[in-house]
Amino acid sequence: MGGDNISTGITVLCMLCMVLATVGTSYAQENTTTNFELQDNSTLLSEENINETPTIMGKTPQVNETVQQAAYNDEGDVKTVKPSDVEDAAVRVNRFIQENGRLPRYVSIKNSQVSMPEYLHLLTASLTGGDTIIKNVGLPKNSTGTTLAGSIKLNDYLELAGRVYNFIESENRAPSYATYQGLKIRFESLVWLFTKAIDFKVANQRLPNYISLEKLDNIATYTIDNNNPGSTSGSAANNNSITLNDILNAAVSLKNFIEQNQRLPTYVQVANQKINPSQFLYLMAKSITQINNGKNTPISLIGANEAPNPTGAAIGELKLTEYLQVAETITGFIEANGRSPNYATTSIGSISYPNMVYAMSRILTFYKENYRLPKTVTIKMVYNQNQNTNNELSQYLVATANCQVNDPSIQALASQLTRGLTSEWDKAKAIFNWVRDNIDYNFYYNTRYGAVGTLNYRTANCCDHAHLVVALARAAGLPARYKHGICTFSSGTYGHVWAQIYIGGTWYDADATSIRNSLGVINNWNTATGTILGTYASLPF
């Protein structure tokens, strides 16, 4: 994705800089027209059925109307969740939509798999002060809408959320669309609209003053096969079901990549889709189970975040019966938690997340070549410790002009933050969290302060945030480097710089410019569409 090509003339512009630079104005998110007609708040929520006959809120559902099963087990039970749980789900759903162009089938909230109609109910309840209860909400009858344009203001989308919430409470299903100033906003766009509002709130501690409507059209239809809730139908089906043959081909490519690069890739290409390694781990584990059961049916793709704290150093041999158990455990964990496990517990010890991915890829490669599952699999390290020597990593451990590793203030803080911590991950996390939580964001171009100046002034743009992360990591004995790319944020596409820290053979993103980010996880810009311009031991601008 980019090498060490240096261009000193490149000017870096960070998205967060732009956001903070606009503080004090009345608008904080996406383009809109300044002349904005107020909505008639008396307009009822309306929708069309299959015969295009308008229906009005309060109409009794037809007896043959399909009702999607609830996200809990006992019929009639309810489960109350906190607004913070809804906010966490909104961040994950917004990222999924940006990366996949569609709604996920479900989102995991407090160990419940919540469908999108049920999730819409929680969104609107959270925005309007209603009861955030996971309840049985049916699918829309026929999601339909008009081409969207312009923007919707804060008071107007809150009023719209209230009408949607009341409709769901009355009808026990999601609306096909909602009207706003002559526009019909279809079900999928409603979900994304309210998701974007809450996602913005998480990042900025307030709701956006307005949201652009135009981009909400760019989302596929959400449909679930009522005879098989585990699969999708309609326009979303082709993007959501992956054939075993496609999974096998991708597993071979993944195995080859790992063996050539001694790390996991940023994404895995499966047929015509790019998915993250956690999503592909789910597909591989599910495939191994299906193969063992003699099945060859396509597997539904689900959203899955990366393991937040990969641990475990077990290597050795697992027999067929045990790795089958591991595969089932992994699929169950991802389905329940919406992310990969940090490790798997086995008879040989704890196997780390990267090593699980590698092992699964080799199991499926063996199957593709031999038409049977192997009797055993040897758990190996993703990276080669002998190859990744200190000599090769030494450039990522030394001081540079703006990364003053040997400065007493840097040394003292690194020692303070990592005192008593034994694992590389815990040390890196402590450093990352401190920079993220203690350095304010300020917009300016390129490097101004360097690591020491940033520590003194406690303010920085993306470049100086990265300088301090890199310096503290290197002072703690952790290799760290800079990444430079063109990144798409909610407000636009800009140049951006962030740090990466080398932990257990893998480079983990460490973008400390946003409270939404954590070590290894970036939420404030779309990592699926970013273009890498350079990777540096010393930032040249």
N, C-alpha and C positions, 0 to 999 in steps of 0.2 A: 504493500500500500504506500510505498514511498521510501526513499532512502535518505542519505545524509547530504543531499544536494542543498547548498547554501546560497541564498540570494539576499545580500544585505540590503537591497533596495526595497524588499517587501515591507509594506506597511501593514501592521496588524491592527485589526479592529475587532473588538470583542462585543458580542451581543449584550452581555450584561452591562457593559459600559453604556450602551445606547439606552438601555432601560433606565439606569440610574440618572443618565443625563437628562431624561425627560421627566424626572420627578418634579412635581409642582404644576405640571400641566394636567388638564382634565382627562386626557386619554392615555392609556397605558398599554394597549394591545391592538395591533393590526390596523390596516387602513380602513377608513370610513369617510363618508362625506360629512362636511361640517354642518350642512343644513339637514337636520334630521327631524322628520315629522313625528310627533308623539303618537303613540298607539292609543286607540280607543279601548280603554280597559274594560268596557262593557261587552266587548266581543266574546261570544262563547267559543269554547273549544269545539271544533267540528271535524268530522272526518267522513270519508266516503267508504261504502262497502263495495263488494265485488261488482254489484250492478250500478255503481256510481250514484247511488241514492244517498243524499246527505243524511247523516244521523246527528243527533244532538245529545249532549251530555245528559245523562239520566235515563236514557233508553234502556229497556230491559234486554239483556243479551239473548240471542236466539238459542234454542235448545241444542242445535247442532253445532254451535260454535266451539272450536277447539280451545281447550285450556291446557297450557303448559304445566307440567308437574312442578311442584314447589321445590326449593333447594334444600329442604329438610326432609326427614324420614317419616315422621308420624303425621298423618293428615290432620289438619286442624291446629297443629302446634305453631307457635310463633317464636321468633328469635330476635331479640332486640340487639342492635349493634350501636356503637358509639359513632358520633359524627366523624371522629378521627379515623375510624375504620373505613367509612365511606370516602374520606379524603385520600387515604392510602390506596384504595381501589381505583379512584379516579386517576391518580398519577399513573398507575400501571395500565389502565385501559387506554388513556390518552397516548401513551407511548406505543401500545400495541396497534392502535389505529394508525398512527403516523408511520409505523414500520410495515404494516400489512394492508392498509387501505380498506379495512373492514372492521366490524365489531368482532370481538372474541365470542365464542359460543357461551362461555361462562366466565365469571371472575370469582376468585376465591376470596371470601370475606368471612373471617372468624370461623375457619374450617368448614364453611358451607360453599357449595358450588352454586352461585347465583346467576340465573339467566339474565339476559339483557332487559327483558320487560321488568323483571324483579329489581334489577339494578337501576332502571329508570325511576321506579317508585322510590328507591332509597335516595337517589340524587335529588329528586324534587322535594322529598321530605326534608332532606338536609338543608336545602336552599330556602325553604319556606317555614321552617320550624315545626314541621310535622313529626310524627312518630317514625323513627328510623327502624322499622320492623321488617324483617325478611318475611314476605308473605307470598302466597300463591297469586301470580299475575300471569294472565294468558297473553298469547301473542297478538299483535295487531291483526285485524281481519285482512287487510290488503294495503300494505305500506305503499303510499303514493304521495307525490308532492309536485310542486312547480319548481322551475329554475329559480334559485335564490340569488339575491343581489343586495348590496348595501350592508348595513350593520344593525345591530340591536343594542339598545342602551340598557344600563344596569336595571333601572326600575321596570323596564319593559320585559326583560327576560326573567326577572323575578315574578312578575305578574303572570307570565306565560307558564313558568314552573308551577305556580299555584293552580292554574287551570288544568295542567296535565296531572298534577297530584290528585285533584278532586275527581277528575275523570277516572283515574285508576281506582280510587277508593270506591267510586260509584259502580263502575262496570267490571271491576276485577280483571281487567285486561289493559294492555297498552293501546293508545290511540294509533290509528293509521297515519294521521297527520294532525297538526295543529295550525290554526290560521293566525297570521300576523301581518297586518297592513296589506291585505290582499294576497299575500304569499301563503302557500301551503308547505309547511316544514314537515317532511316525512319522518317516520319513527326513527330511522337510523340517524338522521341529522339532528333530531331532538336529543338523542342520547349523547351525541358528540358535543352539541352545544353546551349542555349542562356539565358534561365532563370537563370541557375546556375551562368553564367558569371556575369549577372547584380546583382543577389543576393549577390555574393561575393563582387562586387564593393560597394554596399550599406554598407556592414559591414567593409570594409577595405579601402574605398576611392580610390580604384584602381581596375582594372580588374585583374583576376588571370593570372599568367604566363602560366599555362596550366590547362587543365581539363581532368580528366579520362573519357574515352569513355565506358569502360566496364559496369559501372553501369547504363548507359543510356538505356540498353536493358530491364531493369526491370520495364517496364511501359506498361499498357494495351492499346489496340487499342482505338483510339478516333473515334467514329462514331455518327452521329446524324440522326435520322429518318426524312427525308425531308418532309414527310407528317404531321409530328407533331414535330415542333422544341422544344417543351417542354419536349420531352422524348428522350432517347437514344436507339440505337439498336446495334447489333453486340456484340463483346466480352465484352464491358463495360456495357451492359444492366443489367446483373445480379447484378452488384455492385452498380447500380445507382438508381434502382427503389425498393421502400420499400412497402410491402403490408400493408393494414390497420390492419390486424391481428397482424403482427409483431410490428407495432407501438403501438397497444393497450397493448400487452404483456410487451413491454418495459416501457410504461407509468406506469403500475402497479408496476413494479420493481423500477422505479424512485421514485414514491410516497412513497414506503416503505423505500427506502434508505434515503430520505429526513427526514422522520419522525423518523427514528432511529438515524440519525447522525446530524440533524439540520444544514445541509449544502448541497450544490449541489455537485454531484460527479465530478471527473475529466473527466470521459467519461461515455457514456451511451451505453450499449450493445444492438444493434438492429439486430436481427437474427444473422448473422455471422460477423457483422461489429461493430467496436468501433468508435463512433462519439462523438464530443464534445456537451455539453449541448445546445449551441446555434443552432447547426444543428438540434438537436432533438426538440428544441422549434419550429423551422420552420415546422418540420414534424407534430408536435402536432397541431399547429395552422391551418395548411393546412388540416389536418384530420378533425378537428372540423367543418371547413367550408364545406368540402365534405360531411360529415355525415348530416349536416343540409340540403344540397342540394340533398340528396338521392343518392350520388355517392359512389362507392366502388373501384375505380381504384387505382392502385399503385401510389405512389408519388415519384417524382424524388428527390434524395438527392443532395443538393447544398452545397458549401462551405460557412461557416459563422463563423466569429470571435466572441469572447465573447464581451459583453458590456464593454466599456473601463472605464466607471465611473457610476456604478449603483447608482441611487438615488431614493428617494420616499419612504414614510412610510405609505401610505394609506392602511387601512384595512377596511373591511366592505363587504357588499353584492352587487353583480352585477346580474342583471336579464339576462335572456337568450339573449334578443335582444342586450344588450350592450356588453356581453362578445363575442358574434359573431362579433360585430364590432371591438372589440379589436383584435380578432384573424385575421381578414382580414388586419387590420392596421399593425400588426406584420409581416405577410408574405410579405406585400408590402414593408415595411421598409427593411427587410433582403434582399429581392431580389434587391432592389435599392442600398443598402449600403454595402452589403457583411458582415454585422455584426448584432448582436442583438441591439435593442434600450436600452438605459439606464433606461427608464421608459415608462409607458403607461399612458396617460392622460385620466381619467374617471370622472364620476359624483361624485365619492367619493374621488378624488384626484389622485396624481401620484403613480402608482403602480411600485415598483422596479422590475428590471429584474429577480432576484432570485424568487421573489414572483409570478411573471407571470409564470415562469417555474413550480412552485409548483401548482398553480391554474389549469394550463392546464393538468397536470398529474392527478389531482383529477377529472377533468371533464371527461377525457377519461376512467379513472377507473370506474366511475359511469356508463358510457355508456356500458362498457364491461360487467358490472354486471346486468344492467337493460334494455339494448337494446334500450335506448333512452337518449337523452341529458338531463341533469338536468335543471330545470326551473330557478335555481339560483346557483351561486357559491360564497362561502364566501372567500374573500381574507384574507389569514393568513400570518404571518411572517414565513419565512423559518426556522429561529432559534427561540429557546425558551429563552427569556431574563432571565426568572427566573432560568432556568437550567444553562445557561452560566453565572454564578455568578462571582464576582470578586475573590472569593476564588479559583475557578477552573482555572481562567486565571492568577492568581497571579504569578505563576512560570514564565510566559512570560512577566512580567513587572519589575522584579528585576535585580539588577546588578550581574554579575558573574566575574570571574577572567579576562576574555578578553573582556567583555562587560561592560565597566565602566560607567554605567548609571549616577552615581552621580558625575562624574568628572566635574569640572566647565567648561571645554572647550566643553564637550558634551552637558551639560545643556544649555550653552550660544548659541551654534549653533542650537540646537533643538528649542529654543525659537525664535531665529532670523528667522528661516525658516518657522515657523508656525504662526508667529505674524499676526493677522488680519484674519486668516483662521478659519472657523467655522465647516466645515464638516470633518469627519475622513478621507474621501477619499482625500480631498484637502491637508490635513496635510501629509498624507502618500505619496502622489504624490510629494509634495515639497521636502520631505526628500529623496525619492528614486532618483528623478531627480538630486539633488545636488550631491549625492554620485556617481551616474553614470557619471556625466559630469565633476567632479572635481578630481576623484581619478584615476590615471593611473594604467593600468594593468601591473603586473610584475610576472614572474613565479618563484615560489619556493614551497616547500612542506609544508603542514599543516599551523598552525598559527605561525606568526613571530612577528607581531606588536600589535595585539589586536586593539580595537576601537580607543583608544587614540593615540597609535603610528601611526596608519593608517592616522588619522586626521593630525598628525604632519608631517609625511613624504610624504603624498599625493600619495602613491603608495601601491599596495596590490595585492595579489593573490585572488582566489575566497573565501577562508576562511576569510581573513581580510576584504574584501569587505562586506561580510555578517556580520561580527562583527560590522562594523560601521553602517550599515543599522539598525541592530537590536538595537544597543545602542541608536541611535537617535530616533527611533520609540518609544522605551520604555520611553525615557526621555520626549517624547511628550505625554505620557499616552496611547500609542497604543500597545497592546500586539504584540509581535514579537517572532519568533522562527527560528530555523535552519532546513534545509532539506539537507540530504546527499544521493546521488544516483550515479548510473552508467549511464552516459548520452552519447548519440551519436551525435557528431558534424560532420561537413562536412569533417574533416580530420581524424576522428576515434572515438573510444569509450573510455571514460576516467571517473575516479572518479571526482565528482564535488560537491560543496556546494553552496547553495544559501539561501536567507532569505525568510520568509513569514510574512506578516502583517495581523492582524485580523481586519477586517473592516465590520461593520454591520452584524456580525454573520457569516462571510465567511473569510477563509484564502486565501489571494491573494499572488501569487508568486511575489518576488521582487529581481530578479537576476540583479544586477547592474554592472555586469562584461562586458557588451556589450552595445554599443550605439544603437544597433538594438532593444534592449528590452525596454519595458515600464512597468509601474506598472500593474501587472496582466497578462502581455503578454510576453512570452519567444519566441524569434525568432532565437537565435543563437544555439539552440540544439533541437533535436526532442523529444518533450514532450510525444509523443504517444508511444515511445519505451523505455523511461527511466525506470530504476529499482530503487525504493526507498530502501535505506539501513537503514535509521534512521531519526527520527524526535527528535530534542533536544531543551530543554530550555537552556542548556549550552553545547557548542560544546566541545567534549572530546579530540580533537586533534588539 
